Amino acid sequence: MQAINKAILNPLFFVSFIGSLLLLPVSTFLHYQQPISNRFIFLLIATIIYIIGSFGVTIFGNVPLNEMLARFNLQAASDEEIANQRTKFELPWNRLHTIRTIASVISLVMVLIACVKG
């Protein structure tokens, strides 16, 4: 996991992760009109879900866990210390990852519905 956490920090990841954070609200704003359209509502839902469920969970949940793991000296640790560290990391990280995965899929579905039904 330490190697994965280092590898994921690359330009392509940042463009997709931060790009969605910027472009979803812009797209939502650009579709605001009176009366409120279905496209705007779907984009607004997608934006809120992405900001809270994907970006927020990542920044306030997964990133602190990743930083905790990065500080752990795997080479100097005993088998018991490794097992304890895994217990502190694995279950919370997987729960948070599940939340952000579901949020990202729902957000994508809302954008697709906005494109098709809007």
Buried (B, 14 or more C-beta within 10 A) or exposed (E): BEEEBEEEEEEEEEEEBEEBBEEBBEBBEEBEEEEEBEBBBBBBBBBBBBBBBBBBBBEEBBEEBBEBBEEBEEEEEEEEEEEEBEEBBEEBBEEBBEBBEEBBEBBBBBBEBBEEEB
